[in-house]
Amino acid sequence: MAYSLILGYLAAILSPLIVLSLSSPQTYHSIIYDTGRHFALTAFAILIMQVVLAARLRIVDRNFGLNNVFPFHRNMAILAGSLLLLHPFLLAWGGRKWPLVTFLDLPWYIWVGRLTFLLLLANAFMSIFRDRIGVKFETWRLGHDISGSLILAGAFVHSWYTGGDLADSLPLRVWWLALIALAVGLFAYHRLVRPQLLRQHPYRIMEVTPEAEGVWTLKFAPPEGRQRFDFHPGQWQFVTLLRGRGLPEEEHHFTISSSPAEKDFHTSTIKELGDFTSTIGQTEPGDRAVIHAPFGIFSHVMRPEVRDLVFIAGGIGITPFMSNLRHMRDTRADKRVLLLYANRREADIAFRAELAEMEAGAAPDLSVVHVLSRPEGDWQGEKGRLDQEKLRRLCGRERLDQAMFYVAGPPGMLEAVISALQDLKVPDSRVSVEYFAF
């Protein structure tokens, strides 16, 4: 199915060229000029597919994982911007029409195209550098939705009034209308209709439990008269907390930390890391939550044939591993697991007692190694960072040659661990990574 979706995506972004070639096979322009036309047609289809990629479609998540799709979404926006940047220069070069690039006194629909391109650049810049310039997530997402809608509208208007391809090809005009209708319909359902449907059946907060310094577990009960959704261990959810009391009402994604074997509730464990999460401790039993779930493929059940696993967690990256380990415990899974759990200080270790109980239990066959980068007092365990030397020593050659590796944690740690595993000759096919930020 994954390969079929990839082929479908490629066919979708190339569909304008396919329709054009079938309806108007002859061309009287130079290769350079035609390349500029084709770049614009392809870029428009990519922008349409950006809406599809962001619409949280189950079939996409099941095959690729949304947290892997969103970086691809960002990269495809950059590709579309690059094609649109080259578009006018290739037209001017191939058609000897340099005023198209250099003149200001041009028709309004040319200026719509120029302004749309500038808006696309601004959108991409904010998406890439949002954290560095300190823009809040909700502010960014609202701006991203508005600017994305304006970009699609501007691209459609510009192409409809400018492009000779559309004027000369009725099938392409019909296809253009179908593409924009697809984008508008999906966006309206994703951002307007579905949120209202989910809001009609909110979950209820049962408990709020501290796990470590600045780390809280929220326990959710399903809506009255309904069953909790099914999920795989290690998946995650979108949560909008409805707490009142002047507390922010924002949608954020959090890992599900409980086991799917617990049918009457599920939990998310959240660390205070920003403006919104700093208020998690103020959540109270009885508060409501809108939940859209489950998502993700970071689960040992996706590879049932693998018995030997290495879990590498950094900080709050322990949450998907707790879900996986709890599920293994509840199902008495015949798995051999090494958990390398990195934190700064001993006080930052979440679920320490429960992990020790699991380690002493019969299933799974679990070994836990805590690694502290800034130990205090008389810490006798591993110290420093999870570098190549530690991974080689703690995993051993047998695991490096055979085990499946799962890695979750802060971006810097992820990059370092992935690089170390590559240096240790662990193939990418045996490394699964959970990116918390996208």
Secondary structure, DSSP 4 states (H G I P E B T S, - for coil): -HHHHHHHHHHHHHHHHHHHHHH-----S-HHHHHHHHHHHHHHHHHHHHHHHTT--HHHHHHH-HHHHHHHHHHHHHHHHHHHHHHHHHHHHHHT-THHHH-S---HHHHHHHHHHHHHHHHHHHHHHHHHHT--HHHHHHHHHHHHHHHHHHHHHHHHHH-HHHHH-HHHHHHHHHHHHHHHHHHHIIIIIHHHHHHTS-EEEEEEEEEETTEEEEEEEPPTT-PPPP--TT-EEEEEEE--TT----EEEEEB-S-TT--S-EEEEEE--STTGGGGGG--TT-EEEEEEEE----GGGSTT--EEEEEEEGGGGHHHHHHHHHHHHHT---EEEEEEEESSGGG--SHHHHHHHHHSSSSEEEEEEEESS--TT--SEES---HHHHHHHHHHHHHHH-EEEEES-HHHHHHHHHHHHHTT--GGGEEEE-S--
